[in-house]
Amino acid sequence: MATLLITLGFLALFFVLMSVRLIFIKNGEFKGTCASQNPYLNKDGGTCGYCGKTVDSNSSCGNPDNEVDKVLAKFK
C-alpha cells in the first residue's frame, strides 16, 4: 500500500511540475509547441505533420482541433 501511495505521489508531483508555467504565470502557455518540438524539423525547416505550419516557436498550432488550445481556452 505504501508503494502505491508513493507512486501516486510521484505522478502527481510530476504533473504539477510540468504545469508550473500554466499555473503560476498569467496567460502562461506551453512554449515550443507544434513543429518546433521536433529537432529534425527544426534543422530542415520542415512543416508540422498535424497542422501544416512551418517551424516557428512563438506561434500556436494552426489546427483548430488542437487539444492544447482547447484546454487553455477553458481557463481564459
N, CA, C and O atoms as a Maestro MAE file, in Angstrom:
{
 s_m_m2io_version
 :::
 2.0.0
}

f_m_ct {
 s_m_title
 :::
 protein
 m_atom[304] {
  # First column is atom index #
  i_m_mmod_type
  r_m_x_coord
  r_m_y_coord
  r_m_z_coord
  i_m_residue_number
  s_m_chain_name
  s_m_pdb_residue_name
  s_m_pdb_atom_name
  i_m_atomic_number
  :::
  1 25 0.820 -1.191 0.000 1 A "MET " " N  " 7
  2 3 0.000 0.000 0.000 1 A "MET " " CA " 6
  3 2 0.872 1.266 0.000 1 A "MET " " C  " 6
  4 15 0.564 2.249 -0.674 1 A "MET " " O  " 8
  5 25 1.952 1.216 0.763 2 A "ALA " " N  " 7
  6 3 2.842 2.377 0.814 2 A "ALA " " CA " 6
  7 2 3.481 2.633 -0.548 2 A "ALA " " C  " 6
  8 15 3.660 3.785 -0.944 2 A "ALA " " O  " 8
  9 25 3.823 1.571 -1.259 3 A "THR " " N  " 7
  10 3 4.422 1.716 -2.588 3 A "THR " " CA " 6
  11 2 3.447 2.394 -3.541 3 A "THR " " C  " 6
  12 15 3.840 3.251 -4.333 3 A "THR " " O  " 8
  13 25 2.195 2.017 -3.466 4 A "LEU " " N  " 7
  14 3 1.172 2.618 -4.322 4 A "LEU " " CA " 6
  15 2 1.019 4.107 -4.016 4 A "LEU " " C  " 6
  16 15 0.937 4.920 -4.937 4 A "LEU " " O  " 8
  17 25 0.982 4.465 -2.758 5 A "LEU " " N  " 7
  18 3 0.841 5.871 -2.379 5 A "LEU " " CA " 6
  19 2 2.058 6.696 -2.796 5 A "LEU " " C  " 6
  20 15 1.914 7.833 -3.246 5 A "LEU " " O  " 8
  21 25 3.233 6.135 -2.651 6 A "ILE " " N  " 7
  22 3 4.451 6.835 -3.074 6 A "ILE " " CA " 6
  23 2 4.452 7.028 -4.588 6 A "ILE " " C  " 6
  24 15 4.816 8.096 -5.080 6 A "ILE " " O  " 8
  25 25 4.049 6.003 -5.317 7 A "THR " " N  " 7
  26 3 3.985 6.089 -6.776 7 A "THR " " CA " 6
  27 2 2.988 7.153 -7.211 7 A "THR " " C  " 6
  28 15 3.287 7.956 -8.095 7 A "THR " " O  " 8
  29 25 1.813 7.168 -6.604 8 A "LEU " " N  " 7
  30 3 0.814 8.178 -6.942 8 A "LEU " " CA " 6
  31 2 1.302 9.583 -6.579 8 A "LEU " " C  " 6
  32 15 1.017 10.546 -7.290 8 A "LEU " " O  " 8
  33 25 2.028 9.692 -5.488 9 A "GLY " " N  " 7
  34 3 2.599 10.981 -5.102 9 A "GLY " " CA " 6
  35 2 3.609 11.482 -6.121 9 A "GLY " " C  " 6
  36 15 3.609 12.663 -6.469 9 A "GLY " " O  " 8
  37 25 4.467 10.593 -6.599 10 A "PHE " " N  " 7
  38 3 5.446 10.981 -7.617 10 A "PHE " " CA " 6
  39 2 4.760 11.373 -8.924 10 A "PHE " " C  " 6
  40 15 5.177 12.327 -9.580 10 A "PHE " " O  " 8
  41 25 3.722 10.649 -9.301 11 A "LEU " " N  " 7
  42 3 2.990 11.003 -10.517 11 A "LEU " " CA " 6
  43 2 2.326 12.370 -10.383 11 A "LEU " " C  " 6
  44 15 2.375 13.182 -11.307 11 A "LEU " " O  " 8
  45 25 1.712 12.621 -9.241 12 A "ALA " " N  " 7
  46 3 1.080 13.924 -9.011 12 A "ALA " " CA " 6
  47 2 2.124 15.036 -9.042 12 A "ALA " " C  " 6
  48 15 1.892 16.085 -9.642 12 A "ALA " " O  " 8
  49 25 3.252 14.820 -8.412 13 A "LEU " " N  " 7
  50 3 4.332 15.806 -8.405 13 A "LEU " " CA " 6
  51 2 4.840 16.072 -9.821 13 A "LEU " " C  " 6
  52 15 5.111 17.217 -10.181 13 A "LEU " " O  " 8
  53 25 4.965 15.024 -10.612 14 A "PHE " " N  " 7
  54 3 5.405 15.156 -11.997 14 A "PHE " " CA " 6
  55 2 4.474 16.080 -12.773 14 A "PHE " " C  " 6
  56 15 4.935 16.999 -13.449 14 A "PHE " " O  " 8
  57 25 3.170 15.842 -12.680 15 A "PHE " " N  " 7
  58 3 2.223 16.647 -13.443 15 A "PHE " " CA " 6
  59 2 2.152 18.085 -12.930 15 A "PHE " " C  " 6
  60 15 1.977 19.010 -13.722 15 A "PHE " " O  " 8
  61 25 2.282 18.282 -11.643 16 A "VAL " " N  " 7
  62 3 2.291 19.644 -11.102 16 A "VAL " " CA " 6
  63 2 3.522 20.393 -11.595 16 A "VAL " " C  " 6
  64 15 3.417 21.549 -12.007 16 A "VAL " " O  " 8
  65 25 4.677 19.756 -11.560 17 A "LEU " " N  " 7
  66 3 5.902 20.417 -12.012 17 A "LEU " " CA " 6
  67 2 5.892 20.679 -13.516 17 A "LEU " " C  " 6
  68 15 6.460 21.670 -13.975 17 A "LEU " " O  " 8
  69 25 5.256 19.803 -14.282 18 A "MET " " N  " 7
  70 3 5.176 20.013 -15.727 18 A "MET " " CA " 6
  71 2 4.276 21.205 -16.073 18 A "MET " " C  " 6
  72 15 4.430 21.805 -17.136 18 A "MET " " O  " 8
  73 25 3.350 21.546 -15.195 19 A "SER " " N  " 7
  74 3 2.414 22.625 -15.496 19 A "SER " " CA " 6
  75 2 2.681 23.890 -14.690 19 A "SER " " C  " 6
  76 15 1.792 24.734 -14.570 19 A "SER " " O  " 8
  77 25 3.865 24.042 -14.142 20 A "VAL " " N  " 7
  78 3 4.197 25.227 -13.342 20 A "VAL " " CA " 6
  79 2 3.972 26.497 -14.146 20 A "VAL " " C  " 6
  80 15 3.425 27.471 -13.627 20 A "VAL " " O  " 8
  81 25 4.379 26.498 -15.384 21 A "ARG " " N  " 7
  82 3 4.225 27.683 -16.230 21 A "ARG " " CA " 6
  83 2 2.749 28.036 -16.413 21 A "ARG " " C  " 6
  84 15 2.403 29.216 -16.448 21 A "ARG " " O  " 8
  85 25 1.889 27.051 -16.529 22 A "LEU " " N  " 7
  86 3 0.466 27.311 -16.710 22 A "LEU " " CA " 6
  87 2 -0.190 27.776 -15.421 22 A "LEU " " C  " 6
  88 15 -1.119 28.583 -15.454 22 A "LEU " " O  " 8
  89 25 0.280 27.280 -14.294 23 A "ILE " " N  " 7
  90 3 -0.350 27.578 -13.008 23 A "ILE " " CA " 6
  91 2 0.064 28.946 -12.476 23 A "ILE " " C  " 6
  92 15 -0.793 29.713 -12.037 23 A "ILE " " O  " 8
  93 25 1.341 29.270 -12.501 24 A "PHE " " N  " 7
  94 3 1.845 30.438 -11.803 24 A "PHE " " CA " 6
  95 2 2.054 31.680 -12.661 24 A "PHE " " C  " 6
  96 15 2.207 32.773 -12.115 24 A "PHE " " O  " 8
  97 25 2.066 31.550 -13.969 25 A "ILE " " N  " 7
  98 3 2.286 32.707 -14.833 25 A "ILE " " CA " 6
  99 2 0.969 33.073 -15.504 25 A "ILE " " C  " 6
  100 15 0.312 32.225 -16.107 25 A "ILE " " O  " 8
  101 25 0.593 34.342 -15.393 26 A "LYS " " N  " 7
  102 3 -0.641 34.781 -16.022 26 A "LYS " " CA " 6
  103 2 -0.507 34.630 -17.538 26 A "LYS " " C  " 6
  104 15 0.503 35.023 -18.122 26 A "LYS " " O  " 8
  105 25 -1.515 34.069 -18.153 27 A "ASN " " N  " 7
  106 3 -1.517 33.750 -19.586 27 A "ASN " " CA " 6
  107 2 -0.356 32.836 -19.948 27 A "ASN " " C  " 6
  108 15 0.189 32.922 -21.049 27 A "ASN " " O  " 8
  109 25 0.018 31.970 -19.031 28 A "GLY " " N  " 7
  110 3 1.090 31.017 -19.296 28 A "GLY " " CA " 6
  111 2 0.698 30.064 -20.411 28 A "GLY " " C  " 6
  112 15 -0.481 29.767 -20.605 28 A "GLY " " O  " 8
  113 25 1.678 29.598 -21.126 29 A "GLU " " N  " 7
  114 3 1.412 28.679 -22.230 29 A "GLU " " CA " 6
  115 2 2.591 27.738 -22.388 29 A "GLU " " C  " 6
  116 15 3.684 27.986 -21.877 29 A "GLU " " O  " 8
  117 25 2.347 26.665 -23.100 30 A "PHE " " N  " 7
  118 3 3.428 25.754 -23.424 30 A "PHE " " CA " 6
  119 2 4.277 26.405 -24.497 30 A "PHE " " C  " 6
  120 15 3.753 26.863 -25.512 30 A "PHE " " O  " 8
  121 25 5.566 26.451 -24.287 31 A "LYS " " N  " 7
  122 3 6.454 27.015 -25.304 31 A "LYS " " CA " 6
  123 2 6.931 25.907 -26.224 31 A "LYS " " C  " 6
  124 15 7.095 24.760 -25.807 31 A "LYS " " O  " 8
  125 25 7.147 26.256 -27.449 32 A "GLY " " N  " 7
  126 3 7.703 25.311 -28.400 32 A "GLY " " CA " 6
  127 2 6.739 24.219 -28.790 32 A "GLY " " C  " 6
  128 15 7.136 23.059 -28.901 32 A "GLY " " O  " 8
  129 25 5.486 24.558 -28.999 33 A "THR " " N  " 7
  130 3 4.530 23.542 -29.418 33 A "THR " " CA " 6
  131 2 4.607 23.358 -30.924 33 A "THR " " C  " 6
  132 15 5.295 24.105 -31.619 33 A "THR " " O  " 8
  133 25 3.923 22.398 -31.399 34 A "CYS " " N  " 7
  134 3 3.803 22.117 -32.824 34 A "CYS " " CA " 6
  135 2 5.141 21.623 -33.397 34 A "CYS " " C  " 6
  136 15 5.821 20.824 -32.753 34 A "CYS " " O  " 8
  137 25 5.521 22.075 -34.571 35 A "ALA " " N  " 7
  138 3 6.694 21.549 -35.266 35 A "ALA " " CA " 6
  139 2 8.008 21.930 -34.598 35 A "ALA " " C  " 6
  140 15 9.028 21.281 -34.831 35 A "ALA " " O  " 8
  141 25 8.000 22.964 -33.778 36 A "SER " " N  " 7
  142 3 9.255 23.398 -33.167 36 A "SER " " CA " 6
  143 2 9.759 22.418 -32.120 36 A "SER " " C  " 6
  144 15 10.907 22.527 -31.689 36 A "SER " " O  " 8
  145 25 8.943 21.470 -31.699 37 A "GLN " " N  " 7
  146 3 9.368 20.465 -30.736 37 A "GLN " " CA " 6
  147 2 10.247 19.395 -31.380 37 A "GLN " " C  " 6
  148 15 11.013 18.730 -30.682 37 A "GLN " " O  " 8
  149 25 10.153 19.223 -32.663 38 A "ASN " " N  " 7
  150 3 10.872 18.169 -33.354 38 A "ASN " " CA " 6
  151 2 12.230 18.699 -33.830 38 A "ASN " " C  " 6
  152 15 12.271 19.582 -34.687 38 A "ASN " " O  " 8
  153 25 13.338 18.178 -33.293 39 A "PRO " " N  " 7
  154 3 14.651 18.700 -33.690 39 A "PRO " " CA " 6
  155 2 14.968 18.454 -35.162 39 A "PRO " " C  " 6
  156 15 15.728 19.215 -35.760 39 A "PRO " " O  " 8
  157 25 14.407 17.420 -35.747 40 A "TYR " " N  " 7
  158 3 14.669 17.142 -37.156 40 A "TYR " " CA " 6
  159 2 13.969 18.162 -38.048 40 A "TYR " " C  " 6
  160 15 14.515 18.570 -39.073 40 A "TYR " " O  " 8
  161 25 12.762 18.574 -37.660 41 A "LEU " " N  " 7
  162 3 12.078 19.603 -38.433 41 A "LEU " " CA " 6
  163 2 12.750 20.954 -38.256 41 A "LEU " " C  " 6
  164 15 12.770 21.760 -39.187 41 A "LEU " " O  " 8
  165 25 13.299 21.215 -37.075 42 A "ASN " " N  " 7
  166 3 13.993 22.481 -36.846 42 A "ASN " " CA " 6
  167 2 15.199 22.617 -37.755 42 A "ASN " " C  " 6
  168 15 15.441 23.692 -38.302 42 A "ASN " " O  " 8
  169 25 15.957 21.549 -37.924 43 A "LYS " " N  " 7
  170 3 17.152 21.593 -38.775 43 A "LYS " " CA " 6
  171 2 16.786 21.814 -40.234 43 A "LYS " " C  " 6
  172 15 17.410 22.620 -40.924 43 A "LYS " " O  " 8
  173 25 15.773 21.095 -40.698 44 A "ASP " " N  " 7
  174 3 15.419 21.124 -42.110 44 A "ASP " " CA " 6
  175 2 14.415 22.215 -42.459 44 A "ASP " " C  " 6
  176 15 14.172 22.478 -43.637 44 A "ASP " " O  " 8
  177 25 13.828 22.852 -41.445 45 A "GLY " " N  " 7
  178 3 12.802 23.859 -41.718 45 A "GLY " " CA " 6
  179 2 11.527 23.231 -42.237 45 A "GLY " " C  " 6
  180 15 10.818 23.839 -43.039 45 A "GLY " " O  " 8
  181 25 11.226 22.021 -41.791 46 A "GLY " " N  " 7
  182 3 10.051 21.294 -42.257 46 A "GLY " " CA " 6
  183 2 8.757 21.843 -41.701 46 A "GLY " " C  " 6
  184 15 8.745 22.809 -40.938 46 A "GLY " " O  " 8
  185 25 7.680 21.215 -42.095 47 A "THR " " N  " 7
  186 3 6.365 21.639 -41.625 47 A "THR " " CA " 6
  187 2 5.812 20.622 -40.639 47 A "THR " " C  " 6
  188 15 6.238 19.468 -40.611 47 A "THR " " O  " 8
  189 25 4.873 21.060 -39.843 48 A "CYS " " N  " 7
  190 3 4.224 20.198 -38.857 48 A "CYS " " CA " 6
  191 2 3.303 19.215 -39.577 48 A "CYS " " C  " 6
  192 15 2.540 19.603 -40.462 48 A "CYS " " O  " 8
  193 25 3.378 17.964 -39.198 49 A "GLY " " N  " 7
  194 3 2.517 16.954 -39.801 49 A "GLY " " CA " 6
  195 2 1.081 17.042 -39.327 49 A "GLY " " C  " 6
  196 15 0.193 16.449 -39.940 49 A "GLY " " O  " 8
  197 25 0.836 17.769 -38.250 50 A "TYR " " N  " 7
  198 3 -0.512 17.871 -37.688 50 A "TYR " " CA " 6
  199 2 -1.283 19.044 -38.274 50 A "TYR " " C  " 6
  200 15 -2.444 18.896 -38.656 50 A "TYR " " O  " 8
  201 25 -0.644 20.212 -38.348 51 A "CYS " " N  " 7
  202 3 -1.372 21.393 -38.815 51 A "CYS " " CA " 6
  203 2 -0.808 21.979 -40.105 51 A "CYS " " C  " 6
  204 15 -1.470 22.799 -40.742 51 A "CYS " " O  " 8
  205 25 0.400 21.579 -40.506 52 A "GLY " " N  " 7
  206 3 0.983 22.071 -41.747 52 A "GLY " " CA " 6
  207 2 1.775 23.349 -41.620 52 A "GLY " " C  " 6
  208 15 2.284 23.859 -42.618 52 A "GLY " " O  " 8
  209 25 1.894 23.883 -40.412 53 A "LYS " " N  " 7
  210 3 2.648 25.118 -40.217 53 A "LYS " " CA " 6
  211 2 4.136 24.875 -40.351 53 A "LYS " " C  " 6
  212 15 4.624 23.773 -40.100 53 A "LYS " " O  " 8
  213 25 4.855 25.915 -40.751 54 A "THR " " N  " 7
  214 3 6.309 25.830 -40.754 54 A "THR " " CA " 6
  215 2 6.807 26.085 -39.339 54 A "THR " " C  " 6
  216 15 6.055 26.548 -38.482 54 A "THR " " O  " 8
  217 25 8.066 25.785 -39.100 55 A "VAL " " N  " 7
  218 3 8.638 25.867 -37.761 55 A "VAL " " CA " 6
  219 2 8.681 27.315 -37.288 55 A "VAL " " C  " 6
  220 15 9.284 28.173 -37.933 55 A "VAL " " O  " 8
  221 25 8.032 27.574 -36.152 56 A "ASP " " N  " 7
  222 3 8.046 28.883 -35.504 56 A "ASP " " CA " 6
  223 2 7.667 28.663 -34.053 56 A "ASP " " C  " 6
  224 15 6.525 28.312 -33.758 56 A "ASP " " O  " 8
  225 25 8.604 28.865 -33.146 57 A "SER " " N  " 7
  226 3 8.359 28.524 -31.745 57 A "SER " " CA " 6
  227 2 7.431 29.503 -31.039 57 A "SER " " C  " 6
  228 15 6.967 29.206 -29.938 57 A "SER " " O  " 8
  229 25 7.146 30.646 -31.624 58 A "ASN " " N  " 7
  230 3 6.317 31.643 -30.951 58 A "ASN " " CA " 6
  231 2 4.858 31.610 -31.367 58 A "ASN " " C  " 6
  232 15 4.080 32.448 -30.910 58 A "ASN " " O  " 8
  233 25 4.463 30.688 -32.205 59 A "SER " " N  " 7
  234 3 3.074 30.641 -32.640 59 A "SER " " CA " 6
  235 2 2.430 29.336 -32.203 59 A "SER " " C  " 6
  236 15 3.100 28.328 -31.978 59 A "SER " " O  " 8
  237 25 1.128 29.386 -32.093 60 A "SER " " N  " 7
  238 3 0.412 28.183 -31.688 60 A "SER " " CA " 6
  239 2 0.091 27.344 -32.915 60 A "SER " " C  " 6
  240 15 0.292 27.775 -34.051 60 A "SER " " O  " 8
  241 25 -0.397 26.172 -32.674 61 A "CYS " " N  " 7
  242 3 -0.714 25.237 -33.747 61 A "CYS " " CA " 6
  243 2 -1.832 25.806 -34.614 61 A "CYS " " C  " 6
  244 15 -2.775 26.404 -34.095 61 A "CYS " " O  " 8
  245 25 -1.736 25.626 -35.921 62 A "GLY " " N  " 7
  246 3 -2.729 26.158 -36.838 62 A "GLY " " CA " 6
  247 2 -3.967 25.306 -36.981 62 A "GLY " " C  " 6
  248 15 -4.922 25.720 -37.637 62 A "GLY " " O  " 8
  249 25 -3.979 24.135 -36.388 63 A "ASN " " N  " 7
  250 3 -5.129 23.254 -36.482 63 A "ASN " " CA " 6
  251 2 -6.168 23.675 -35.450 63 A "ASN " " C  " 6
  252 15 -5.851 23.738 -34.262 63 A "ASN " " O  " 8
  253 25 -7.405 23.968 -35.867 64 A "PRO " " N  " 7
  254 3 -8.420 24.404 -34.900 64 A "PRO " " CA " 6
  255 2 -8.828 23.309 -33.917 64 A "PRO " " C  " 6
  256 15 -9.422 23.610 -32.882 64 A "PRO " " O  " 8
  257 25 -8.527 22.062 -34.213 65 A "ASP " " N  " 7
  258 3 -8.865 20.958 -33.316 65 A "ASP " " CA " 6
  259 2 -7.738 20.626 -32.357 65 A "ASP " " C  " 6
  260 15 -7.749 19.561 -31.739 65 A "ASP " " O  " 8
  261 25 -6.766 21.517 -32.220 66 A "ASN " " N  " 7
  262 3 -5.623 21.308 -31.348 66 A "ASN " " CA " 6
  263 2 -6.095 21.179 -29.901 66 A "ASN " " C  " 6
  264 15 -6.731 22.093 -29.375 66 A "ASN " " O  " 8
  265 25 -5.793 20.066 -29.261 67 A "GLU " " N  " 7
  266 3 -6.261 19.793 -27.902 67 A "GLU " " CA " 6
  267 2 -5.671 20.758 -26.881 67 A "GLU " " C  " 6
  268 15 -6.355 21.134 -25.929 67 A "GLU " " O  " 8
  269 25 -4.424 21.165 -27.056 68 A "VAL " " N  " 7
  270 3 -3.797 22.089 -26.105 68 A "VAL " " CA " 6
  271 2 -4.549 23.413 -26.100 68 A "VAL " " C  " 6
  272 15 -4.816 23.967 -25.034 68 A "VAL " " O  " 8
  273 25 -4.892 23.926 -27.276 69 A "ASP " " N  " 7
  274 3 -5.619 25.189 -27.344 69 A "ASP " " CA " 6
  275 2 -7.017 25.064 -26.749 69 A "ASP " " C  " 6
  276 15 -7.507 26.013 -26.137 69 A "ASP " " O  " 8
  277 25 -7.662 23.925 -26.914 70 A "LYS " " N  " 7
  278 3 -8.988 23.710 -26.329 70 A "LYS " " CA " 6
  279 2 -8.928 23.761 -24.807 70 A "LYS " " C  " 6
  280 15 -9.781 24.378 -24.169 70 A "LYS " " O  " 8
  281 25 -7.929 23.117 -24.233 71 A "VAL " " N  " 7
  282 3 -7.798 23.097 -22.774 71 A "VAL " " CA " 6
  283 2 -7.468 24.487 -22.256 71 A "VAL " " C  " 6
  284 15 -8.051 24.933 -21.268 71 A "VAL " " O  " 8
  285 25 -6.537 25.178 -22.911 72 A "LEU " " N  " 7
  286 3 -6.157 26.515 -22.462 72 A "LEU " " CA " 6
  287 2 -7.312 27.499 -22.589 72 A "LEU " " C  " 6
  288 15 -7.410 28.427 -21.787 72 A "LEU " " O  " 8
  289 25 -8.188 27.322 -23.574 73 A "ALA " " N  " 7
  290 3 -9.326 28.220 -23.755 73 A "ALA " " CA " 6
  291 2 -10.303 28.129 -22.585 73 A "ALA " " C  " 6
  292 15 -11.001 29.099 -22.290 73 A "ALA " " O  " 8
  293 25 -10.362 26.994 -21.926 74 A "LYS " " N  " 7
  294 3 -11.266 26.830 -20.787 74 A "LYS " " CA " 6
  295 2 -10.840 27.679 -19.601 74 A "LYS " " C  " 6
  296 15 -11.674 28.022 -18.763 74 A "LYS " " O  " 8
  297 25 -9.559 28.025 -19.510 75 A "PHE " " N  " 7
  298 3 -9.044 28.761 -18.370 75 A "PHE " " CA " 6
  299 2 -8.879 30.251 -18.647 75 A "PHE " " C  " 6
  300 15 -8.433 30.990 -17.769 75 A "PHE " " O  " 8
  301 25 -9.222 30.697 -19.826 76 A "LYS " " N  " 7
  302 3 -9.072 32.125 -20.166 76 A "LYS " " CA " 6
  303 2 -10.365 32.856 -19.932 76 A "LYS " " C  " 6
  304 15 -10.441 34.064 -20.159 76 A "LYS " " O  " 8
  :::
 }
 m_bond[303] {
  # First column is bond index #
  i_m_from
  i_m_to
  i_m_order
  :::
  1 1 2 1
  2 2 3 1
  3 3 4 2
  4 3 5 1
  5 5 6 1
  6 6 7 1
  7 7 8 2
  8 7 9 1
  9 9 10 1
  10 10 11 1
  11 11 12 2
  12 11 13 1
  13 13 14 1
  14 14 15 1
  15 15 16 2
  16 15 17 1
  17 17 18 1
  18 18 19 1
  19 19 20 2
  20 19 21 1
  21 21 22 1
  22 22 23 1
  23 23 24 2
  24 23 25 1
  25 25 26 1
  26 26 27 1
  27 27 28 2
  28 27 29 1
  29 29 30 1
  30 30 31 1
  31 31 32 2
  32 31 33 1
  33 33 34 1
  34 34 35 1
  35 35 36 2
  36 35 37 1
  37 37 38 1
  38 38 39 1
  39 39 40 2
  40 39 41 1
  41 41 42 1
  42 42 43 1
  43 43 44 2
  44 43 45 1
  45 45 46 1
  46 46 47 1
  47 47 48 2
  48 47 49 1
  49 49 50 1
  50 50 51 1
  51 51 52 2
  52 51 53 1
  53 53 54 1
  54 54 55 1
  55 55 56 2
  56 55 57 1
  57 57 58 1
  58 58 59 1
  59 59 60 2
  60 59 61 1
  61 61 62 1
  62 62 63 1
  63 63 64 2
  64 63 65 1
  65 65 66 1
  66 66 67 1
  67 67 68 2
  68 67 69 1
  69 69 70 1
  70 70 71 1
  71 71 72 2
  72 71 73 1
  73 73 74 1
  74 74 75 1
  75 75 76 2
  76 75 77 1
  77 77 78 1
  78 78 79 1
  79 79 80 2
  80 79 81 1
  81 81 82 1
  82 82 83 1
  83 83 84 2
  84 83 85 1
  85 85 86 1
  86 86 87 1
  87 87 88 2
  88 87 89 1
  89 89 90 1
  90 90 91 1
  91 91 92 2
  92 91 93 1
  93 93 94 1
  94 94 95 1
  95 95 96 2
  96 95 97 1
  97 97 98 1
  98 98 99 1
  99 99 100 2
  100 99 101 1
  101 101 102 1
  102 102 103 1
  103 103 104 2
  104 103 105 1
  105 105 106 1
  106 106 107 1
  107 107 108 2
  108 107 109 1
  109 109 110 1
  110 110 111 1
  111 111 112 2
  112 111 113 1
  113 113 114 1
  114 114 115 1
  115 115 116 2
  116 115 117 1
  117 117 118 1
  118 118 119 1
  119 119 120 2
  120 119 121 1
  121 121 122 1
  122 122 123 1
  123 123 124 2
  124 123 125 1
  125 125 126 1
  126 126 127 1
  127 127 128 2
  128 127 129 1
  129 129 130 1
  130 130 131 1
  131 131 132 2
  132 131 133 1
  133 133 134 1
  134 134 135 1
  135 135 136 2
  136 135 137 1
  137 137 138 1
  138 138 139 1
  139 139 140 2
  140 139 141 1
  141 141 142 1
  142 142 143 1
  143 143 144 2
  144 143 145 1
  145 145 146 1
  146 146 147 1
  147 147 148 2
  148 147 149 1
  149 149 150 1
  150 150 151 1
  151 151 152 2
  152 151 153 1
  153 153 154 1
  154 154 155 1
  155 155 156 2
  156 155 157 1
  157 157 158 1
  158 158 159 1
  159 159 160 2
  160 159 161 1
  161 161 162 1
  162 162 163 1
  163 163 164 2
  164 163 165 1
  165 165 166 1
  166 166 167 1
  167 167 168 2
  168 167 169 1
  169 169 170 1
  170 170 171 1
  171 171 172 2
  172 171 173 1
  173 173 174 1
  174 174 175 1
  175 175 176 2
  176 175 177 1
  177 177 178 1
  178 178 179 1
  179 179 180 2
  180 179 181 1
  181 181 182 1
  182 182 183 1
  183 183 184 2
  184 183 185 1
  185 185 186 1
  186 186 187 1
  187 187 188 2
  188 187 189 1
  189 189 190 1
  190 190 191 1
  191 191 192 2
  192 191 193 1
  193 193 194 1
  194 194 195 1
  195 195 196 2
  196 195 197 1
  197 197 198 1
  198 198 199 1
  199 199 200 2
  200 199 201 1
  201 201 202 1
  202 202 203 1
  203 203 204 2
  204 203 205 1
  205 205 206 1
  206 206 207 1
  207 207 208 2
  208 207 209 1
  209 209 210 1
  210 210 211 1
  211 211 212 2
  212 211 213 1
  213 213 214 1
  214 214 215 1
  215 215 216 2
  216 215 217 1
  217 217 218 1
  218 218 219 1
  219 219 220 2
  220 219 221 1
  221 221 222 1
  222 222 223 1
  223 223 224 2
  224 223 225 1
  225 225 226 1
  226 226 227 1
  227 227 228 2
  228 227 229 1
  229 229 230 1
  230 230 231 1
  231 231 232 2
  232 231 233 1
  233 233 234 1
  234 234 235 1
  235 235 236 2
  236 235 237 1
  237 237 238 1
  238 238 239 1
  239 239 240 2
  240 239 241 1
  241 241 242 1
  242 242 243 1
  243 243 244 2
  244 243 245 1
  245 245 246 1
  246 246 247 1
  247 247 248 2
  248 247 249 1
  249 249 250 1
  250 250 251 1
  251 251 252 2
  252 251 253 1
  253 253 254 1
  254 254 255 1
  255 255 256 2
  256 255 257 1
  257 257 258 1
  258 258 259 1
  259 259 260 2
  260 259 261 1
  261 261 262 1
  262 262 263 1
  263 263 264 2
  264 263 265 1
  265 265 266 1
  266 266 267 1
  267 267 268 2
  268 267 269 1
  269 269 270 1
  270 270 271 1
  271 271 272 2
  272 271 273 1
  273 273 274 1
  274 274 275 1
  275 275 276 2
  276 275 277 1
  277 277 278 1
  278 278 279 1
  279 279 280 2
  280 279 281 1
  281 281 282 1
  282 282 283 1
  283 283 284 2
  284 283 285 1
  285 285 286 1
  286 286 287 1
  287 287 288 2
  288 287 289 1
  289 289 290 1
  290 290 291 1
  291 291 292 2
  292 291 293 1
  293 293 294 1
  294 294 295 1
  295 295 296 2
  296 295 297 1
  297 297 298 1
  298 298 299 1
  299 299 300 2
  300 299 301 1
  301 301 302 1
  302 302 303 1
  303 303 304 2
  :::
 }
}
